[in-house]
């Protein structure tokens, strides 16, 4: 449980920051492609006898750079490229596991997550990757801030937008690896988008939105973890259920508040 709580905190930090960037830059589907491609690395790790999470790390980085490179050369084919990487990664994972002698291993935790099963190695790797992600964010934050809202001006001002994009894609890949043990490959896209989307309903300022996103992600992760301890359902699924339910609840509240303000304003004008 201590490992699980520490993992939840680290995952929340990554989700809060990277999730806002993903939502703002409309990279949700690309993130999903990177996450599912990493499954090929999980299968390769099982086949060759090394830590599957390291295989996921390698495949995620290669997928991020590959998708980014092809997208830059032919933006019209980006959806097709993402779909192909997505399918190829899943197929390779199944293929590698199928080549293993004997009974295949249980890979449910990598697909749907189980934060309770986080090992010491997983925790160390998550800590290293989280530190790298946060350090890169601090270094490139101002440049990314300009790149998110006005990429053309950023390019004209002399900034290397290609470098900014490649670094961003690598950071997204690292974030995916951090979250695999928490919510799994299939559900990772939900945890990266739900807290950021909820934060977007609360605030429009980028830094404030990031803070809210980290807070929401922490609430979702810890609440989902605690709830999952009392029911026979994978913690990753519970975390995602809770995050989506919370988003819908916040959305309804914000809509009602806006309607109330409009009604009050109309009454005052009358």
C-alpha positions in Angstrom: 0.0 0.0 0.0 2.9 2.4 0.7 4.4 1.7 -2.7 0.9 2.2 -4.3 0.5 5.6 -2.6 3.9 6.7 -3.7 3.2 5.6 -7.2 -0.1 7.5 -7.1 1.7 10.7 -6.2 4.3 10.3 -8.9 1.7 9.4 -11.5 -0.4 12.4 -10.5 2.6 14.8 -11.0 3.2 13.5 -14.5 -0.5 13.4 -15.4 -1.1 16.9 -14.1 1.6 18.5 -16.2 1.8 16.3 -19.4 -2.0 15.9 -19.5 -2.6 19.6 -19.8 -0.1 19.8 -22.7 -1.6 16.8 -24.4 -5.2 18.2 -24.2 -4.1 21.7 -25.2 -2.0 20.5 -28.2 -4.6 17.9 -29.2 -2.2 15.0 -29.0 -4.7 12.6 -27.3 -4.8 10.0 -30.2 -1.0 10.2 -30.7 -0.6 9.5 -27.0 -2.9 6.5 -27.3 -0.8 5.2 -30.2 2.4 5.5 -28.2 0.8 3.7 -25.2 -0.5 0.8 -27.3 2.8 0.5 -29.2 4.6 -0.1 -25.9 2.7 -3.4 -25.6 5.2 -4.8 -28.1 8.0 -4.0 -25.7 6.2 -5.8 -22.8 5.9 -8.9 -25.0 9.6 -8.7 -26.0 10.6 -8.3 -22.4 8.8 -11.5 -21.4 10.2 -13.4 -24.4 13.9 -12.4 -23.8 13.7 -12.5 -20.0 14.2 -8.8 -19.0 11.9 -6.5 -17.2 8.8 -5.9 -19.5 8.5 -2.3 -18.3 12.0 -1.6 -19.9 10.7 -3.1 -23.2 7.7 -0.8 -22.9 10.0 2.1 -22.4 12.0 1.4 -25.5 9.0 0.8 -27.7 7.2 3.9 -26.4 10.2 6.2 -27.2 10.7 4.7 -30.7 7.0 5.0 -31.4 6.9 8.6 -30.2 9.9 9.6 -32.5 8.6 7.6 -35.4 5.1 9.0 -35.3 6.5 12.5 -34.8 8.9 12.2 -37.8 6.3 10.8 -40.2 3.7 13.4 -39.1 6.2 16.3 -39.8 6.8 14.9 -43.3 3.2 14.2 -44.1 0.7 15.7 -41.8 -2.2 14.4 -43.8 -1.3 10.8 -43.0 -0.8 11.2 -39.2 -4.0 9.4 -38.3 -3.1 6.5 -40.5 0.4 6.3 -39.0 -0.9 6.4 -35.4 -3.3 3.6 -36.2 -0.6 1.5 -37.8 1.8 2.0 -34.8 -1.1 1.2 -32.5 -2.0 -2.0 -34.3 1.6 -3.1 -34.8 2.6 -2.7 -31.2 -0.4 -4.8 -30.0 0.3 -7.4 -32.6 4.0 -7.6 -31.7 3.2 -8.0 -28.1 0.8 -10.9 -28.8 3.4 -12.4 -31.2 6.3 -12.3 -28.8 4.3 -13.8 -25.9 3.0 -16.5 -28.3 6.7 -17.5 -29.0 7.3 -18.2 -25.3 7.5 -21.9 -24.3 5.0 -23.2 -21.9 2.0 -21.3 -20.5 1.9 -17.6 -21.4 2.4 -15.1 -18.5 -0.4 -13.1 -16.9 -0.2 -9.7 -18.6 -3.4 -8.2 -17.2 -1.6 -5.8 -14.9 0.2 -4.3 -18.0 -3.0 -3.9 -19.9 -5.4 -2.7 -17.2 -3.0 -1.7 -14.4 -2.7 -2.8 -10.8 -1.2 -0.2 -8.6 -1.1 -2.6 -5.7 1.3 -4.9 -7.6 4.0 -2.2 -8.0 7.4 -3.7 -7.2 10.6 -2.0 -5.9 12.1 -2.0 -9.4 8.9 -0.4 -10.8 9.0 2.2 -8.1 12.6 3.1 -8.7 12.0 3.3 -12.5 8.9 5.5 -12.0 10.9 7.8 -9.7 13.7 8.2 -12.2 11.3 8.8 -15.1 9.2 11.2 -13.1 12.3 13.2 -12.1 13.4 13.3 -15.8 9.9 14.4 -16.9 9.6 17.2 -14.3 13.2 18.4 -15.0 12.5 18.6 -18.7 9.2 20.4 -18.1 11.0 23.1 -16.0 13.7 23.6 -18.6 11.4 23.9 -21.6 8.2 25.2 -19.9 8.4 28.8 -21.3 9.2 27.6 -24.8 6.4 25.0 -24.7 4.0 27.7 -23.4 4.6 29.7 -26.5 4.7 26.6 -28.7 1.3 25.5 -27.5 -0.6 28.7 -28.1 1.3 30.2 -31.1 3.6 27.7 -32.9 4.0 30.0 -35.9 5.3 32.9 -33.8 7.5 30.6 -31.9 9.1 29.4 -35.1 9.5 33.0 -36.4 11.2 34.0 -33.1 14.0 31.6 -33.8 13.0 28.7 -31.6 13.6 25.2 -32.9 10.0 24.0 -33.0 11.1 20.6 -34.3 13.3 20.1 -31.3 10.5 21.2 -29.0 8.1 18.7 -30.6 10.6 15.8 -30.4 11.4 16.5 -26.7 7.6 16.7 -26.0 7.0 13.4 -27.7 9.8 11.7 -25.7 8.4 13.2 -22.5 4.9 11.8 -23.4 6.5 8.4 -24.0 8.2 8.6 -20.5 4.8 9.6 -19.0 3.1 6.6 -20.6 5.7 4.2 -19.0 5.2 5.9 -15.6 1.4 5.2 -15.8 1.5 1.7 -17.2 1.7 0.1 -13.8 -1.0 2.4 -12.4 -3.8 2.1 -15.0 -2.3 -0.1 -17.7 -1.7 0.4 -21.4 -5.4 0.3 -22.4 -6.5 2.9 -19.8 -3.5 5.2 -19.7 -5.0 7.7 -22.2 -8.0 8.2 -19.8 -5.8 9.2 -16.8 -3.8 11.5 -19.0 -6.8 13.4 -20.3 -9.5 13.2 -17.6 -7.7 15.3 -14.9 -6.6 17.9 -17.5 -10.0 18.1 -19.1 -11.5 18.6 -15.6 -9.0 21.3 -14.8 -9.9 23.0 -18.1 -13.4 23.4 -16.8 -12.2 25.1 -13.6 -9.5 27.4 -15.0 -8.3 28.9 -18.3 -4.8 30.0 -17.1 -2.1 27.5 -18.0 -0.2 27.4 -14.8 -3.4 27.3 -12.7 -4.8 24.5 -14.9 -1.7 22.4 -14.4 -2.0 22.8 -10.6 -5.7 21.8 -10.7 -4.9 18.9 -13.0 -2.2 17.6 -10.6 -4.7 17.9 -7.7 -7.5 16.1 -9.6 -5.2 13.4 -10.7 -4.0 12.8 -7.1 -7.7 12.7 -5.9 -8.6 10.2 -8.7 -5.6 7.9 -8.1 -5.8 7.8 -4.4 -9.6 7.5 -4.3 -9.6 4.8 -7.0 -6.9 2.9 -5.1 -8.8 3.0 -1.8 -12.1 2.0 -3.5 -10.4 -0.9 -5.4 -9.1 -2.5 -2.1 -12.7 -3.4 -1.2 -13.9 -4.7 -4.5 -12.5 -7.4 -6.9 -11.8 -5.0 -9.7 -8.4 -3.9 -11.1 -7.4 -0.6 -9.5 -6.7 0.9 -12.9 -10.3 0.5 -14.0 -11.6 1.9 -10.8 -9.3 5.0 -11.1 -10.6 5.6 -14.6 -14.2 5.1 -13.6 -13.8 7.6 -10.8 -12.0 10.2 -13.0 -14.6 10.1 -15.8 -17.5 10.2 -13.3 -15.8 13.3 -11.6 -15.3 15.0 -14.9 -19.0 14.6 -15.8 -20.0 15.9 -12.3 -17.8 18.9 -12.6 -19.0 19.6 -16.1 -22.6 19.5 -15.0 -21.9 21.8 -12.1 -20.1 24.4 -14.3 -22.9 24.4 -16.8 -25.5 25.0 -14.0 -23.3 27.8 -12.6 -23.1 29.5 -16.0 -26.9 29.2 -16.5 -27.4 30.6 -13.1 -25.1 33.6 -13.8 -26.8 34.3 -17.1 -30.2 34.2 -15.4 -29.1 36.6 -12.7 -27.6 38.9 -15.3 -30.8 38.9 -17.4 -32.8 39.6 -14.2 -30.5 42.6 -13.3 -30.8 44.0 -16.9 -34.6 43.7 -16.8 
